[in-house]
């Protein structure tokens, strides 16, 4: 339960940091607007894929831990 709260806080902070970085990057970008948008689109896709992989890996780890704990509790009773 506590891990889920800290994980969600980390995810929110990551998304907000990403949004802030994108905003600043657009404001100070030296390239043409269409080129900047193309580069930005690629970067957002990369970050989204990375977050997705990390999320599913964390979900898998938590699920496996829960299953082991459930099995351990069943054998004790």
OpenMM code with the backbone's topology and positions (N, CA, C; nanometers):
from openmm import Vec3, app, unit

residues = "UNK UNK UNK UNK UNK UNK UNK UNK UNK UNK UNK UNK UNK UNK UNK UNK UNK UNK UNK UNK UNK UNK UNK UNK UNK UNK UNK UNK UNK UNK UNK UNK UNK UNK UNK UNK UNK UNK UNK UNK UNK UNK UNK UNK UNK UNK UNK UNK UNK UNK UNK UNK UNK UNK UNK UNK UNK UNK UNK UNK UNK UNK UNK UNK UNK UNK UNK UNK UNK UNK UNK UNK UNK UNK UNK UNK UNK".split()
positions = [
    Vec3(0.0818, -0.1183, 0.0000),
    Vec3(0.0000, 0.0000, 0.0000),
    Vec3(0.0868, 0.1255, 0.0000),
    Vec3(0.1862, 0.1304, 0.0883),
    Vec3(0.2751, 0.2454, 0.0955),
    Vec3(0.3556, 0.2568, -0.0327),
    Vec3(0.4011, 0.1440, -0.0866),
    Vec3(0.4789, 0.1467, -0.2092),
    Vec3(0.3958, 0.2015, -0.3248),
    Vec3(0.2681, 0.1693, -0.3284),
    Vec3(0.1806, 0.2176, -0.4346),
    Vec3(0.1683, 0.3692, -0.4281),
    Vec3(0.1588, 0.4249, -0.3079),
    Vec3(0.1484, 0.5703, -0.2935),
    Vec3(0.2768, 0.6382, -0.3397),
    Vec3(0.3911, 0.5849, -0.3002),
    Vec3(0.5172, 0.6464, -0.3400),
    Vec3(0.5410, 0.6297, -0.4892),
    Vec3(0.4973, 0.5187, -0.5457),
    Vec3(0.5113, 0.4969, -0.6893),
    Vec3(0.4242, 0.5946, -0.7658),
    Vec3(0.3025, 0.6173, -0.7197),
    Vec3(0.2142, 0.7109, -0.7889),
    Vec3(0.2666, 0.8537, -0.7760),
    Vec3(0.3230, 0.8895, -0.6606),
    Vec3(0.3828, 1.0222, -0.6446),
    Vec3(0.5016, 1.0397, -0.7383),
    Vec3(0.5814, 0.9363, -0.7524),
    Vec3(0.6957, 0.9412, -0.8425),
    Vec3(0.6498, 0.9566, -0.9869),
    Vec3(0.5467, 0.8857, -1.0237),
    Vec3(0.4942, 0.8945, -1.1594),
    Vec3(0.4397, 1.0339, -1.1872),
    Vec3(0.3667, 1.0906, -1.0924),
    Vec3(0.3131, 1.2258, -1.1091),
    Vec3(0.4265, 1.3272, -1.1207),
    Vec3(0.5268, 1.3152, -1.0357),
    Vec3(0.6406, 1.4068, -1.0413),
    Vec3(0.7146, 1.3949, -1.1737),
    Vec3(0.7281, 1.2725, -1.2240),
    Vec3(0.7943, 1.2506, -1.3515),
    Vec3(0.7179, 1.3161, -1.4658),
    Vec3(0.5874, 1.2974, -1.4672),
    Vec3(0.5049, 1.3556, -1.5730),
    Vec3(0.5099, 1.5084, -1.5667),
    Vec3(0.4997, 1.5651, -1.4460),
    Vec3(0.5063, 1.7105, -1.4322),
    Vec3(0.6437, 1.7644, -1.4736),
    Vec3(0.7474, 1.6944, -1.4365),
    Vec3(0.8817, 1.7347, -1.4775),
    Vec3(0.8993, 1.7277, -1.6271),
    Vec3(0.8451, 1.6235, -1.6864),
    Vec3(0.8503, 1.6086, -1.8317),
    Vec3(0.7764, 1.7227, -1.9002),
    Vec3(0.6581, 1.7564, -1.8506),
    Vec3(0.5795, 1.8646, -1.9090),
    Vec3(0.6530, 1.9983, -1.8976),
    Vec3(0.7127, 2.0228, -1.7824),
    Vec3(0.7879, 2.1472, -1.7631),
    Vec3(0.9074, 2.1527, -1.8575),
    Vec3(0.9781, 2.0426, -1.8701),
    Vec3(1.0929, 2.0376, -1.9605),
    Vec3(1.0533, 2.0598, -2.1055),
    Vec3(0.9432, 2.0012, -2.1448),
    Vec3(0.8946, 2.0195, -2.2816),
    Vec3(0.8590, 2.1658, -2.3056),
    Vec3(0.7892, 2.2253, -2.2097),
    Vec3(0.7506, 2.3657, -2.2239),
    Vec3(0.8703, 2.4575, -2.2362),
    Vec3(0.9673, 2.4382, -2.1516),
    Vec3(1.0888, 2.5199, -2.1569),
    Vec3(1.1636, 2.4949, -2.2870),
    Vec3(1.1707, 2.3694, -2.3271),
    Vec3(1.2395, 2.3355, -2.4518),
    Vec3(1.1769, 2.4022, -2.5719),
    Vec3(1.0456, 2.4082, -2.5753),
    Vec3(0.9764, 2.4729, -2.6875),
    Vec3(1.0050, 2.6229, -2.6881),
    Vec3(1.0057, 2.6822, -2.5699),
    Vec3(1.0281, 2.8268, -2.5620),
    Vec3(1.1679, 2.8679, -2.6059),
    Vec3(1.2669, 2.7862, -2.5806),
    Vec3(1.4045, 2.8254, -2.6123),
    Vec3(1.4614, 2.7498, -2.7320),
    Vec3(1.3786, 2.6769, -2.8024),
    Vec3(1.4249, 2.5959, -2.9153),
    Vec3(1.4788, 2.6839, -3.0282),
    Vec3(1.5998, 2.6530, -3.0755),
    Vec3(1.6575, 2.7323, -3.1837),
    Vec3(1.6122, 2.6867, -3.3234),
    Vec3(1.5484, 2.5721, -3.3313),
    Vec3(1.5120, 2.5156, -3.4620),
    Vec3(1.3768, 2.5696, -3.5077),
    Vec3(1.3477, 2.5468, -3.6334),
    Vec3(1.2199, 2.5834, -3.6932),
    Vec3(1.1067, 2.5098, -3.6198),
    Vec3(0.9895, 2.5693, -3.6126),
    Vec3(0.8768, 2.5133, -3.5388),
    Vec3(0.8401, 2.3721, -3.5809),
    Vec3(0.8328, 2.3459, -3.7120),
    Vec3(0.7948, 2.2116, -3.7586),
    Vec3(0.9003, 2.1087, -3.7209),
    Vec3(1.0269, 2.1473, -3.7269),
    Vec3(1.1354, 2.0563, -3.6892),
    Vec3(1.1318, 2.0292, -3.5385),
    Vec3(1.1069, 2.1334, -3.4613),
    Vec3(1.0986, 2.1185, -3.3158),
    Vec3(0.9841, 2.0258, -3.2779),
    Vec3(0.8674, 2.0442, -3.3407),
    Vec3(0.7520, 1.9587, -3.3112),
    Vec3(0.7805, 1.8130, -3.3472),
    Vec3(0.8509, 1.7913, -3.4575),
    Vec3(0.8857, 1.6545, -3.4983),
    Vec3(0.9785, 1.5905, -3.3951),
    Vec3(1.0809, 1.6637, -3.3526),
    Vec3(1.1740, 1.6117, -3.2526),
    Vec3(1.1022, 1.5888, -3.1195),
    Vec3(1.0129, 1.6819, -3.0848),
    Vec3(0.9368, 1.6707, -2.9614),
    Vec3(0.8465, 1.5477, -2.9634),
    Vec3(0.7809, 1.5244, -3.0739),
    Vec3(0.6920, 1.4082, -3.0877),
    Vec3(0.7701, 1.2789, -3.0657),
    Vec3(0.8873, 1.2700, -3.1274),
    Vec3(0.9697, 1.1495, -3.1114),
    Vec3(1.0106, 1.1306, -2.9650),
    Vec3(1.0495, 1.2399, -2.9006),
    Vec3(1.0947, 1.2308, -2.7620),
    Vec3(0.9802, 1.1911, -2.6687),
    Vec3(0.8627, 1.2482, -2.6912),
    Vec3(0.7470, 1.2142, -2.6074),
    Vec3(0.7128, 1.0666, -2.6223),
    Vec3(0.7193, 1.0159, -2.7438),
    Vec3(0.6911, 0.8740, -2.7671),
    Vec3(0.7936, 0.7873, -2.6935),
    Vec3(0.9209, 0.8261, -2.7002),
    Vec3(1.0248, 0.7503, -2.6317),
    Vec3(1.0014, 0.7491, -2.4806),
    Vec3(0.9695, 0.8645, -2.4252),
    Vec3(0.9470, 0.8736, -2.2805),
    Vec3(0.8240, 0.7925, -2.2409),
    Vec3(0.7172, 0.8019, -2.3204),
    Vec3(0.5952, 0.7264, -2.2905),
    Vec3(0.6221, 0.5764, -2.2918),
    Vec3(0.6987, 0.5305, -2.3896),
    Vec3(0.7317, 0.3881, -2.3964),
    Vec3(0.8158, 0.3468, -2.2766),
    Vec3(0.9090, 0.4316, -2.2381),
    Vec3(0.9934, 0.4024, -2.1228),
    Vec3(0.9104, 0.3955, -1.9949),
    Vec3(0.8190, 0.4912, -1.9768),
    Vec3(0.7324, 0.4897, -1.8588),
    Vec3(0.6428, 0.3669, -1.8586),
    Vec3(0.5925, 0.3316, -1.9756),
    Vec3(0.5050, 0.2153, -1.9862),
    Vec3(0.5797, 0.0881, -1.9471),
    Vec3(0.7026, 0.0742, -1.9972),
    Vec3(0.7826, -0.0431, -1.9631),
    Vec3(0.8098, -0.0475, -1.8130),
    Vec3(0.8455, 0.0673, -1.7558),
    Vec3(0.8731, 0.0740, -1.6126),
    Vec3(0.7501, 0.0445, -1.5295),
    Vec3(0.6341, 0.0956, -1.5727),
    Vec3(0.5090, 0.0728, -1.5007),
    Vec3(0.4743, -0.0749, -1.5011),
    Vec3(0.4808, -0.1382, -1.6175),
    Vec3(0.4438, -0.2784, -1.6250),
    Vec3(0.5434, -0.3660, -1.5503),
    Vec3(0.6702, -0.3274, -1.5496),
    Vec3(0.7702, -0.4029, -1.4742),
    Vec3(0.7403, -0.3932, -1.3243),
    Vec3(0.7077, -0.2725, -1.2756),
    Vec3(0.6731, -0.2547, -1.1352),
    Vec3(0.5469, -0.3322, -1.1005),
    Vec3(0.4463, -0.3266, -1.1879),
    Vec3(0.3205, -0.3979, -1.1662),
    Vec3(0.3471, -0.5478, -1.1570),
    Vec3(0.4329, -0.5982, -1.2453),
    Vec3(0.4657, -0.7410, -1.2467),
    Vec3(0.5353, -0.7803, -1.1165),
    Vec3(0.6320, -0.6975, -1.0723),
    Vec3(0.7037, -0.7258, -0.9478),
    Vec3(0.6072, -0.7284, -0.8294),
    Vec3(0.5187, -0.6291, -0.8225),
    Vec3(0.4228, -0.6222, -0.7115),
    Vec3(0.3277, -0.7406, -0.7142),
    Vec3(0.2838, -0.7807, -0.8322),
    Vec3(0.1918, -0.8947, -0.8439),
    Vec3(0.2592, -1.0230, -0.7986),
    Vec3(0.3843, -1.0422, -0.8398),
    Vec3(0.4575, -1.1628, -0.8009),
    Vec3(0.4785, -1.1659, -0.6497),
    Vec3(0.5075, -1.0512, -0.5893),
    Vec3(0.5260, -1.0435, -0.4448),
    Vec3(0.3963, -1.0764, -0.3735),
    Vec3(0.2848, -1.0218, -0.4223),
    Vec3(0.1538, -1.0498, -0.3613),
    Vec3(0.1200, -1.1980, -0.3696),
    Vec3(0.1491, -1.2607, -0.4820),
    Vec3(0.1203, -1.4041, -0.4991),
    Vec3(0.2036, -1.4859, -0.4010),
    Vec3(0.3331, -1.4523, -0.3886),
    Vec3(0.4193, -1.5256, -0.2951),
    Vec3(0.3693, -1.5090, -0.1518),
    Vec3(0.3271, -1.3880, -0.1160),
    Vec3(0.2779, -1.3635, 0.0192),
    Vec3(0.1479, -1.4421, 0.0435),
    Vec3(0.0600, -1.4447, -0.0544),
    Vec3(-0.0651, -1.5194, -0.0417),
    Vec3(-0.0380, -1.6685, -0.0236),
    Vec3(0.0564, -1.7203, -0.1036),
    Vec3(0.0893, -1.8622, -0.0939),
    Vec3(0.1520, -1.8926, 0.0418),
    Vec3(0.2347, -1.8026, 0.0903),
    Vec3(0.2983, -1.8215, 0.2208),
    Vec3(0.1930, -1.8209, 0.3319),
    Vec3(0.0973, -1.7305, 0.3207),
    Vec3(-0.0076, -1.7230, 0.4220),
    Vec3(-0.0973, -1.8462, 0.4192),
    Vec3(-0.1207, -1.9018, 0.3026),
    Vec3(-0.2049, -2.0216, 0.2900),
    Vec3(-0.1372, -2.1421, 0.3543),
    Vec3(-0.0066, -2.1540, 0.3409),
    Vec3(0.0636, -2.2681, 0.3969),
    Vec3(0.0746, -2.2582, 0.5490),
    Vec3(0.0698, -2.1365, 0.6027),
    Vec3(0.0775, -2.1171, 0.7470),
    Vec3(-0.0516, -2.1524, 0.8168),
    Vec3(-0.1646, -2.1398, 0.7470),
    Vec3(-0.2945, -2.1663, 0.8121),
    Vec3(-0.3394, -2.3064, 0.7982),
] * unit.nanometer
topology = app.Topology()
chain = topology.addChain("A")
for resn in residues:
    res = topology.addResidue(resn, chain)
    for name in ("N", "CA", "C"):
        topology.addAtom(name, app.Element.getBySymbol(name[0]), res)
